[in-house]
Amino acid sequence: MRLTLQQYPDVALVVIDPRFGWGAPVITTNNVQVDMVVRLWRAGESLDAVAEEYGLIRDVAEAICCIAA
């Protein structure tokens, strides 16, 4: 059972699934916690660096960080 978070755009499908991320919101493409992506971006890394670090395309990293901003 999982809950899709509608506030994120389709390019960055985010869910809460108790099987991944200990129930924290994760990106469905690779089960990376949204919080980890946002923390790295807020620490000063570029969106390109964040995307590369977590194996995302830049559009997904940007969408995640824009919602968190």
Backbone as ProteinMPNN parsed JSONL, in Angstrom:
{"seq_chain_A": "MRLTLQQYPDVALVVIDPRFGWGAPVITTNNVQVDMVVRLWRAGESLDAVAEEYGLIRDVAEAICCIAA", "coords_chain_A": {"N_chain_A": [[0.848, -1.173, 0.0], [0.588, 2.18, -0.874], [0.905, 5.755, -0.842], [0.311, 8.282, -3.075], [1.779, 11.401, -3.483], [0.24, 14.257, -4.327], [1.086, 16.893, -4.635], [3.462, 17.043, -5.97], [4.85, 17.317, -9.262], [4.035, 15.391, -12.27], [6.418, 14.607, -13.485], [8.085, 14.077, -11.409], [7.334, 11.759, -9.643], [6.214, 11.142, -6.471], [5.961, 9.178, -3.582], [4.561, 7.837, -0.538], [5.584, 5.067, 0.938], [5.553, 2.354, 2.978], [7.422, 0.35, 2.634], [9.711, 1.447, 1.613], [12.174, 3.866, 2.389], [11.498, 4.107, 5.064], [8.891, 4.966, 5.466], [8.99, 7.638, 4.821], [8.564, 10.289, 2.37], [9.365, 9.252, -0.915], [11.086, 9.24, -4.078], [9.768, 7.701, -6.857], [11.248, 6.567, -8.969], [13.755, 5.717, -8.081], [13.594, 5.28, -5.388], [14.705, 7.141, -3.588], [14.862, 9.203, -0.764], [12.946, 12.132, -0.553], [13.714, 14.176, 1.158], [16.492, 13.847, 1.334], [17.407, 14.659, -1.177], [16.587, 17.343, -1.192], [18.009, 18.352, 1.007], [20.696, 18.19, 0.124], [20.65, 20.003, -2.0], [19.945, 22.364, -0.634], [22.242, 22.647, 0.821], [23.907, 23.819, -0.901], [24.666, 22.664, -3.293], [24.571, 22.373, -6.858], [21.686, 21.952, -9.03], [22.269, 20.169, -11.058], [24.396, 18.705, -9.94], [23.098, 17.553, -7.76], [21.204, 15.95, -9.051], [22.895, 14.161, -10.396], [24.194, 12.928, -8.22], [22.154, 11.405, -7.048], [21.222, 9.862, -9.116], [19.241, 10.898, -10.793], [17.233, 12.579, -13.306], [17.778, 15.954, -14.339], [15.428, 17.499, -14.426], [13.7, 16.214, -12.643], [15.038, 16.515, -10.178], [14.967, 19.31, -10.031], [12.173, 19.781, -9.914], [11.494, 18.573, -7.476], [12.994, 20.121, -5.665], [11.938, 22.67, -6.121], [9.344, 22.476, -5.086], [9.968, 22.192, -2.423], [11.109, 24.6, -1.815]], "CA_chain_A": [[0.0, 0.0, 0.0], [1.36, 3.415, -0.942], [0.156, 6.989, -1.022], [0.939, 9.195, -4.02], [1.682, 12.793, -3.055], [-0.225, 14.996, -5.496], [1.683, 18.224, -4.771], [4.628, 16.943, -6.844], [4.427, 17.157, -10.657], [4.144, 14.043, -12.829], [7.809, 14.295, -13.81], [8.735, 13.643, -10.168], [6.333, 11.028, -8.888], [6.643, 10.93, -5.089], [4.998, 8.378, -2.82], [4.906, 7.344, 0.796], [5.437, 3.614, 0.89], [6.253, 1.855, 4.163], [8.502, -0.568, 2.27], [10.88, 2.212, 1.201], [12.41, 5.139, 3.068], [10.936, 4.081, 6.42], [7.643, 5.708, 5.473], [9.202, 9.025, 4.392], [8.322, 10.438, 0.934], [10.456, 8.839, -1.792], [10.898, 9.375, -5.514], [9.495, 6.329, -7.285], [12.201, 6.031, -9.941], [14.897, 5.056, -7.433], [13.304, 5.179, -3.946], [15.502, 8.093, -2.813], [14.025, 10.074, 0.05], [12.85, 13.516, -1.007], [14.477, 14.991, 2.093], [17.921, 13.754, 1.015], [17.618, 15.491, -2.358], [16.425, 18.741, -0.792], [19.129, 18.726, 1.896], [21.909, 18.409, -0.659], [20.454, 21.248, -2.737], [20.015, 23.477, 0.328], [23.625, 22.764, 1.275], [24.621, 24.639, -1.874], [24.989, 21.953, -4.527], [23.743, 22.732, -8.013], [20.691, 20.945, -9.386], [22.951, 19.142, -11.854], [25.148, 17.862, -9.009], [22.119, 16.79, -6.977], [20.664, 14.922, -9.945], [23.941, 13.161, -10.616], [24.432, 12.207, -6.963], [21.072, 10.465, -6.754], [20.813, 9.143, -10.317], [17.99, 11.485, -11.289], [17.389, 13.567, -14.365], [17.762, 17.29, -13.742], [14.044, 17.965, -14.291], [13.142, 15.637, -11.422], [15.678, 17.208, -9.053], [14.44, 20.672, -9.997], [10.777, 19.738, -9.471], [11.502, 18.252, -6.047], [13.528, 21.257, -4.915], [11.003, 23.804, -6.244], [8.245, 22.252, -4.136], [10.501, 22.358, -1.072], [11.583, 25.97, -1.61]], "C_chain_A": [[0.891, 1.233, 0.0], [0.44, 4.581, -1.231], [0.932, 7.882, -1.975], [0.697, 10.623, -3.553], [1.414, 13.67, -4.277], [0.435, 16.363, -5.667], [2.93, 18.226, -5.663], [4.152, 16.723, -8.278], [4.659, 15.719, -11.15], [5.58, 13.638, -13.148], [8.561, 13.752, -12.593], [7.695, 12.963, -9.288], [6.881, 10.668, -7.51], [5.544, 10.183, -4.349], [5.494, 8.193, -1.39], [4.569, 5.862, 0.763], [6.212, 3.038, 2.067], [7.381, 0.876, 3.846], [9.795, 0.15, 1.921], [10.982, 3.491, 2.014], [11.791, 5.234, 4.446], [9.671, 4.933, 6.52], [7.771, 7.175, 5.111], [8.914, 9.113, 2.888], [9.56, 10.074, 0.117], [10.072, 9.074, -3.246], [10.791, 7.962, -6.083], [10.548, 5.738, -8.224], [13.36, 5.286, -9.289], [14.756, 4.954, -5.91], [14.226, 6.028, -3.065], [14.543, 8.978, -2.026], [14.093, 11.51, -0.465], [13.722, 14.421, -0.13], [15.979, 14.97, 1.787], [18.273, 14.637, -0.185], [17.585, 16.967, -1.964], [17.586, 19.191, 0.096], [20.4, 19.028, 1.111], [21.815, 19.72, -1.44], [20.563, 22.453, -1.809], [21.426, 23.682, 0.88], [24.489, 23.514, 0.261], [25.019, 23.934, -3.155], [24.06, 22.398, -5.649], [22.731, 21.619, -8.283], [21.306, 19.824, -10.22], [23.718, 18.177, -10.949], [24.219, 16.988, -8.172], [21.563, 15.653, -7.818], [21.673, 13.81, -10.167], [24.169, 12.305, -9.375], [23.39, 11.117, -6.714], [20.537, 9.734, -7.984], [19.482, 9.602, -10.871], [18.272, 12.296, -12.539], [17.204, 14.944, -13.719], [16.339, 17.799, -13.509], [13.394, 17.443, -13.007], [13.73, 16.339, -10.201], [15.131, 18.623, -8.913], [13.001, 20.705, -9.466], [10.694, 19.487, -7.969], [11.938, 19.472, -5.232], [12.613, 22.484, -5.007], [9.835, 23.672, -5.286], [8.73, 22.543, -2.718], [10.901, 23.801, -0.772], [10.567, 26.872, -0.977]], "O_chain_A": [[1.838, 1.322, 0.782], [-0.648, 4.424, -1.785], [2.09, 8.207, -1.713], [-0.434, 11.011, -3.263], [2.268, 13.805, -5.153], [0.353, 16.942, -6.75], [3.401, 19.289, -6.066], [3.163, 16.024, -8.499], [5.382, 14.943, -10.526], [5.92, 12.457, -13.087], [9.56, 13.048, -12.74], [7.234, 13.537, -8.301], [7.891, 9.974, -7.399], [4.361, 10.503, -4.468], [6.674, 8.369, -1.086], [3.416, 5.47, 0.584], [7.427, 3.222, 2.142], [8.213, 0.6, 4.71], [10.863, -0.461, 1.929], [9.968, 4.128, 2.296], [11.579, 6.336, 4.951], [9.418, 5.55, 7.555], [6.771, 7.893, 5.093], [9.011, 8.101, 2.194], [10.665, 10.527, 0.415], [8.893, 9.102, -3.598], [11.645, 7.119, -5.809], [10.715, 4.519, -8.264], [13.892, 4.336, -9.864], [15.707, 4.578, -5.225], [14.495, 5.665, -1.919], [13.536, 9.446, -2.559], [15.168, 12.026, -0.771], [14.389, 15.325, -0.634], [16.658, 15.981, 1.968], [19.32, 15.284, -0.198], [18.454, 17.743, -2.361], [18.087, 20.305, -0.06], [21.097, 20.002, 1.395], [22.793, 20.462, -1.53], [21.199, 23.449, -2.153], [21.76, 24.769, 1.351], [25.654, 23.811, 0.526], [25.648, 24.542, -4.021], [22.906, 22.755, -5.411], [22.899, 20.489, -7.824], [20.907, 18.666, -10.102], [23.69, 16.966, -11.169], [24.52, 15.824, -7.908], [21.462, 14.519, -7.349], [21.318, 12.632, -10.125], [24.321, 11.088, -9.478], [23.717, 10.036, -6.224], [19.51, 9.06, -7.905], [18.69, 8.796, -11.36], [19.417, 12.661, -12.804], [16.552, 15.072, -12.683], [16.075, 18.457, -12.503], [12.625, 18.157, -12.363], [12.994, 16.716, -9.289], [14.864, 19.082, -7.802], [12.659, 21.566, -8.656], [9.905, 20.127, -7.274], [11.314, 19.807, -4.226], [12.529, 23.257, -4.052], [9.382, 24.671, -4.727], [7.98, 23.082, -1.904], [11.02, 24.183, 0.392], [10.842, 28.05, -0.751]]}, "name": "protein", "num_of_chains": 1, "seq": "MRLTLQQYPDVALVVIDPRFGWGAPVITTNNVQVDMVVRLWRAGESLDAVAEEYGLIRDVAEAICCIAA"}
